[in-house]
Amino acid sequence: MHNLRVTFGAKRVKRRVGRGNASGKGNYSGRGIKGQRARSGGKKKLALKGIRGYLLRLPKKKGFTSFKIKPVVINIKVLNSIFKDNDSVTPQVLWRLGLIKDIKYGVKILGEGKLNKKLTVRANQFSKTAKSAILKAGGKVEIIRK
């Protein structure tokens, strides 16, 4: 224990203020001239003078967050890679396999990728390309109502 050393930079030397102009922090000791911050005890509990300045300093956030409930989306290329011919694809099956996180707001099938397996797909919504790709592959499309 007696030969342990404090790592360099872990302890800072306290700034000695008000020790003459040659020290670099003489005269006003880095507090400026007059005002609440120049006085002793003035920096701790500054009085809040209005909120306008604070609001002006905040970054301007643009746009808004929509409250519209959106369905979980999944592409047909994922269905092609996981399911076999003549399989039935439902939201519950997709959720059980871990492909989607939640089925509360419905499932929408999108048409990205290629589908070359005959599948029976049941979902809440389909894009036009997904619907045509499933039917072209010889599968069935069934829309589930909420």
LUMNU-242172 format. One line per field, with one value per residue: x, y, z of N, C-alpha, C, CB in turn; residue in one letter; residue number from 1. Coordinates in steps of 0.1 Angstrom, whole numbers. Glycine has a CB too. Layout:
N
n_u	(X, ...);
n_v	(Y, ...);
n_w	(Z, ...);
ca_u	(X, ...);
ca_v	(Y, ...);
ca_w	(Z, ...);
c_u	(X, ...);
c_v	(Y, ...);
c_w	(Z, ...);
cb_u	(X, ...);
cb_v	(Y, ...);
cb_w	(Z, ...);
rest	(a, ...);
nr	(NUM, ...);
***
This chain:
146
n_u	(8, 20, 36, 19, 7, -10, -28, -17, -32, -55, -59, -65, -48, -58, -72, -57, -71, -73, -48, -32, -22, -2, -6, -25, -51, -60, -72, -104, -107, -116, -143, -156, -171, -190, -225, -247, -234, -208, -207, -202, -214, -231, -233, -245, -274, -289, -313, -341, -347, -372, -384, -379, -354, -342, -359, -352, -326, -330, -329, -345, -370, -383, -412, -435, -447, -464, -496, -509, -517, -496, -491, -471, -444, -434, -414, -417, -395, -384, -403, -400, -375, -378, -401, -416, -428, -464, -469, -487, -490, -493, -500, -496, -479, -456, -449, -443, -421, -403, -400, -415, -422, -446, -481, -502, -511, -516, -504, -485, -478, -452, -438, -410, -383, -381, -405, -408, -423, -452, -474, -498, -510, -519, -529, -532, -529, -519, -494, -497, -478, -468, -491, -496, -473, -475, -498, -489, -470, -485, -498, -521, -540, -552, -572, -571, -595, -595);
n_v	(-12, 12, 20, 27, 49, 78, 80, 99, 130, 124, 138, 172, 204, 229, 259, 290, 318, 354, 363, 384, 403, 391, 364, 356, 353, 376, 407, 407, 380, 362, 365, 385, 418, 432, 425, 397, 373, 379, 384, 371, 338, 340, 324, 300, 298, 311, 335, 328, 345, 349, 328, 329, 332, 307, 290, 299, 289, 262, 234, 236, 215, 197, 188, 161, 134, 107, 95, 75, 41, 17, -12, -42, -49, -72, -88, -106, -120, -129, -147, -166, -176, -189, -205, -237, -254, -253, -245, -229, -195, -175, -146, -155, -176, -164, -147, -167, -178, -158, -138, -115, -89, -82, -88, -73, -49, -58, -73, -66, -76, -71, -66, -70, -86, -121, -146, -181, -202, -221, -208, -204, -175, -156, -125, -91, -70, -64, -55, -44, -55, -77, -92, -99, -114, -136, -149, -154, -173, -194, -195, -187, -159, -145, -122, -110, -97, -71);
n_w	(0, 6, -15, -36, -62, -71, -101, -130, -135, -122, -99, -94, -93, -71, -81, -75, -67, -69, -61, -69, -98, -114, -112, -130, -123, -110, -97, -104, -100, -119, -120, -134, -138, -113, -106, -100, -101, -95, -68, -35, -29, -50, -72, -67, -61, -85, -94, -114, -142, -160, -187, -214, -225, -219, -234, -260, -262, -264, -287, -319, -324, -350, -369, -360, -339, -350, -339, -350, -353, -364, -385, -380, -402, -427, -451, -483, -490, -467, -459, -479, -474, -450, -447, -459, -489, -494, -468, -440, -433, -406, -385, -358, -361, -372, -351, -331, -343, -340, -358, -359, -335, -322, -324, -319, -333, -358, -389, -418, -450, -472, -505, -511, -525, -538, -543, -544, -536, -527, -508, -481, -471, -443, -433, -419, -437, -471, -495, -529, -546, -531, -528, -554, -560, -543, -552, -578, -574, -568, -544, -517, -506, -477, -460, -428, -406, -381);
ca_u	(0, 28, 42, 9, 7, -22, -25, -15, -45, -67, -61, -62, -44, -68, -68, -56, -76, -72, -34, -24, -24, 8, -11, -34, -65, -60, -83, -118, -107, -123, -158, -161, -173, -203, -236, -250, -224, -195, -207, -200, -227, -240, -234, -252, -288, -292, -327, -345, -353, -380, -381, -377, -340, -340, -366, -344, -314, -333, -329, -358, -374, -392, -421, -443, -448, -478, -502, -516, -512, -490, -489, -457, -442, -425, -412, -419, -382, -382, -412, -394, -363, -380, -412, -415, -440, -477, -470, -496, -483, -503, -493, -492, -467, -445, -446, -437, -407, -395, -398, -421, -422, -459, -492, -513, -516, -517, -492, -486, -469, -446, -434, -396, -377, -388, -412, -410, -429, -466, -478, -511, -506, -530, -524, -542, -528, -509, -491, -501, -467, -468, -503, -495, -462, -480, -507, -481, -463, -495, -503, -534, -540, -564, -571, -577, -600, -592);
ca_v	(0, 24, 25, 30, 63, 83, 82, 113, 136, 121, 149, 185, 214, 239, 272, 300, 331, 366, 364, 394, 403, 382, 350, 354, 353, 386, 417, 402, 366, 354, 366, 396, 430, 434, 416, 386, 362, 385, 385, 358, 331, 344, 314, 288, 299, 322, 337, 325, 357, 346, 315, 331, 329, 293, 285, 302, 281, 248, 231, 236, 202, 198, 176, 155, 120, 103, 86, 65, 28, 11, -27, -47, -53, -83, -89, -120, -127, -136, -159, -175, -182, -197, -215, -247, -254, -256, -241, -218, -184, -166, -138, -162, -184, -154, -143, -178, -180, -146, -129, -102, -87, -80, -89, -65, -39, -64, -76, -62, -83, -63, -73, -70, -99, -130, -158, -192, -213, -221, -205, -198, -164, -149, -113, -80, -61, -68, -46, -49, -64, -89, -100, -105, -124, -148, -155, -158, -185, -205, -195, -181, -147, -144, -110, -111, -84, -70);
ca_w	(0, 8, -28, -46, -66, -78, -116, -134, -140, -113, -89, -100, -84, -69, -87, -65, -73, -60, -55, -76, -113, -120, -111, -141, -118, -100, -98, -102, -97, -129, -118, -142, -130, -107, -109, -90, -102, -90, -54, -28, -28, -61, -83, -63, -64, -93, -96, -128, -147, -172, -194, -228, -229, -218, -246, -272, -262, -267, -301, -325, -328, -361, -372, -349, -338, -353, -330, -358, -351, -377, -384, -381, -416, -431, -466, -488, -491, -454, -459, -488, -468, -437, -449, -470, -498, -488, -454, -437, -426, -399, -375, -346, -365, -374, -338, -325, -348, -336, -370, -355, -320, -316, -333, -314, -342, -371, -397, -432, -459, -482, -516, -514, -527, -546, -536, -553, -528, -527, -494, -477, -462, -436, -426, -419, -449, -481, -505, -542, -551, -522, -531, -568, -559, -536, -561, -590, -569, -566, -530, -514, -498, -469, -452, -415, -401, -367);
c_u	(9, 35, 32, 9, -6, -19, -25, -28, -57, -69, -57, -57, -54, -63, -68, -59, -74, -58, -26, -25, -14, 3, -20, -49, -65, -73, -97, -119, -115, -138, -164, -163, -188, -213, -237, -239, -210, -195, -205, -213, -236, -242, -243, -267, -292, -308, -330, -352, -360, -376, -378, -363, -337, -347, -358, -332, -317, -333, -343, -361, -385, -401, -429, -443, -462, -483, -510, -509, -508, -488, -474, -456, -432, -425, -414, -406, -379, -391, -406, -383, -366, -391, -410, -428, -452, -478, -481, -489, -494, -494, -488, -479, -455, -440, -438, -423, -398, -392, -404, -422, -436, -470, -504, -520, -517, -504, -495, -475, -465, -440, -419, -390, -385, -394, -414, -415, -444, -470, -492, -508, -518, -524, -535, -541, -518, -506, -495, -491, -466, -479, -501, -483, -466, -489, -500, -474, -472, -501, -516, -532, -553, -562, -578, -582, -597, -604);
c_v	(13, 29, 27, 45, 66, 85, 96, 119, 133, 132, 162, 195, 225, 252, 283, 313, 342, 367, 374, 392, 393, 368, 346, 354, 364, 395, 411, 387, 357, 355, 377, 408, 431, 423, 405, 376, 367, 384, 371, 351, 334, 334, 302, 288, 311, 323, 335, 337, 354, 333, 317, 327, 314, 286, 287, 294, 267, 246, 231, 222, 204, 186, 172, 140, 116, 93, 74, 51, 21, -4, -30, -52, -64, -85, -104, -127, -135, -149, -170, -183, -192, -208, -225, -246, -259, -253, -230, -208, -175, -157, -145, -170, -175, -150, -154, -180, -168, -137, -115, -101, -87, -82, -81, -55, -45, -66, -72, -69, -73, -71, -73, -84, -108, -141, -169, -204, -211, -220, -200, -187, -157, -137, -102, -71, -67, -57, -52, -59, -77, -98, -107, -116, -137, -156, -161, -171, -197, -206, -189, -169, -146, -132, -112, -97, -83, -72);
c_w	(0, -5, -39, -50, -73, -93, -120, -140, -131, -103, -96, -89, -83, -74, -76, -71, -63, -54, -64, -91, -120, -120, -123, -136, -107, -101, -94, -100, -106, -128, -127, -133, -126, -110, -98, -90, -96, -75, -48, -26, -40, -72, -80, -67, -72, -95, -111, -133, -160, -178, -208, -233, -229, -230, -259, -273, -266, -283, -307, -330, -339, -363, -360, -350, -340, -343, -337, -356, -364, -375, -385, -396, -417, -446, -470, -489, -478, -453, -468, -482, -456, -439, -460, -478, -490, -473, -452, -429, -420, -390, -363, -349, -366, -360, -330, -330, -345, -348, -367, -340, -314, -327, -329, -324, -356, -378, -412, -439, -470, -493, -520, -515, -536, -538, -547, -546, -527, -512, -492, -467, -456, -429, -426, -431, -458, -490, -519, -547, -544, -526, -545, -568, -553, -545, -573, -586, -567, -552, -529, -504, -490, -460, -439, -411, -386, -358);
cb_u	(-9, 39, 53, -5, 19, -28, -36, -4, -47, -64, -53, -74, -30, -72, -78, -41, -91, -82, -28, -10, -22, 21, -18, -31, -70, -48, -84, -127, -111, -120, -161, -174, -169, -209, -234, -264, -222, -193, -221, -193, -233, -235, -220, -251, -296, -285, -332, -353, -343, -378, -393, -380, -330, -347, -380, -341, -308, -347, -321, -359, -380, -385, -413, -458, -442, -478, -512, -516, -523, -477, -497, -454, -438, -429, -399, -426, -371, -386, -426, -389, -353, -385, -425, -414, -438, -480, -457, -508, -474, -513, -502, -503, -470, -450, -458, -446, -408, -382, -405, -435, -415, -460, -496, -509, -507, -526, -488, -486, -474, -436, -441, -388, -374, -379, -426, -397, -423, -473, -468, -522, -497, -538, -511, -539, -525, -514, -476, -503, -454, -468, -515, -491, -450, -487, -518, -471, -455, -489, -493, -544, -537, -567, -577, -567, -615, -586);
cb_v	(0, 21, 15, 26, 66, 97, 74, 114, 132, 107, 147, 191, 220, 240, 276, 301, 330, 366, 350, 394, 417, 384, 348, 340, 339, 395, 423, 406, 363, 340, 369, 392, 443, 448, 410, 380, 357, 399, 390, 360, 334, 357, 309, 286, 298, 321, 351, 312, 369, 357, 306, 345, 336, 287, 290, 317, 282, 245, 218, 247, 194, 201, 165, 161, 114, 97, 93, 68, 19, 18, -34, -59, -40, -96, -84, -119, -117, -126, -155, -168, -172, -188, -208, -261, -264, -271, -235, -224, -176, -175, -126, -172, -192, -142, -139, -191, -182, -151, -135, -100, -75, -66, -104, -57, -27, -56, -91, -47, -96, -52, -69, -61, -106, -136, -153, -195, -215, -233, -195, -209, -154, -158, -108, -72, -47, -81, -41, -38, -57, -85, -91, -94, -118, -145, -145, -148, -182, -218, -189, -191, -134, -156, -98, -117, -83, -55);
cb_w	(12, 18, -32, -42, -76, -71, -124, -145, -154, -106, -76, -107, -88, -54, -98, -59, -77, -50, -55, -72, -119, -113, -98, -147, -113, -100, -112, -113, -83, -128, -104, -149, -138, -111, -122, -93, -116, -95, -49, -14, -15, -67, -87, -48, -51, -107, -92, -130, -149, -182, -192, -231, -219, -205, -247, -272, -249, -262, -304, -336, -316, -374, -377, -350, -324, -367, -321, -373, -344, -381, -394, -371, -424, -423, -470, -501, -494, -442, -464, -501, -464, -427, -450, -464, -510, -491, -448, -430, -436, -391, -371, -341, -378, -382, -330, -327, -363, -331, -382, -362, -317, -310, -335, -302, -342, -379, -396, -434, -464, -477, -528, -503, -514, -557, -530, -560, -514, -533, -487, -472, -469, -426, -433, -406, -445, -489, -505, -552, -550, -507, -532, -578, -551, -523, -566, -594, -557, -570, -522, -507, -506, -460, -460, -404, -403, -364);
rest	(m, h, n, l, r, v, t, f, g, a, k, r, v, k, r, r, v, g, r, g, n, a, s, g, k, g, n, y, s, g, r, g, i, k, g, q, r, a, r, s, g, g, k, k, k, l, a, l, k, g, i, r, g, y, l, l, r, l, p, k, k, k, g, f, t, s, f, k, i, k, p, v, v, i, n, i, k, v, l, n, s, i, f, k, d, n, d, s, v, t, p, q, v, l, w, r, l, g, l, i, k, d, i, k, y, g, v, k, i, l, g, e, g, k, l, n, k, k, l, t, v, r, a, n, q, f, s, k, t, a, k, s, a, i, l, k, a, g, g, k, v, e, i, i, r, k);
nr	(1, 2, 3, 4, 5, 6, 7, 8, 9, 10, 11, 12, 13, 14, 15, 16, 17, 18, 19, 20, 21, 22, 23, 24, 25, 26, 27, 28, 29, 30, 31, 32, 33, 34, 35, 36, 37, 38, 39, 40, 41, 42, 43, 44, 45, 46, 47, 48, 49, 50, 51, 52, 53, 54, 55, 56, 57, 58, 59, 60, 61, 62, 63, 64, 65, 66, 67, 68, 69, 70, 71, 72, 73, 74, 75, 76, 77, 78, 79, 80, 81, 82, 83, 84, 85, 86, 87, 88, 89, 90, 91, 92, 93, 94, 95, 96, 97, 98, 99, 100, 101, 102, 103, 104, 105, 106, 107, 108, 109, 110, 111, 112, 113, 114, 115, 116, 117, 118, 119, 120, 121, 122, 123, 124, 125, 126, 127, 128, 129, 130, 131, 132, 133, 134, 135, 136, 137, 138, 139, 140, 141, 142, 143, 144, 145, 146);
***
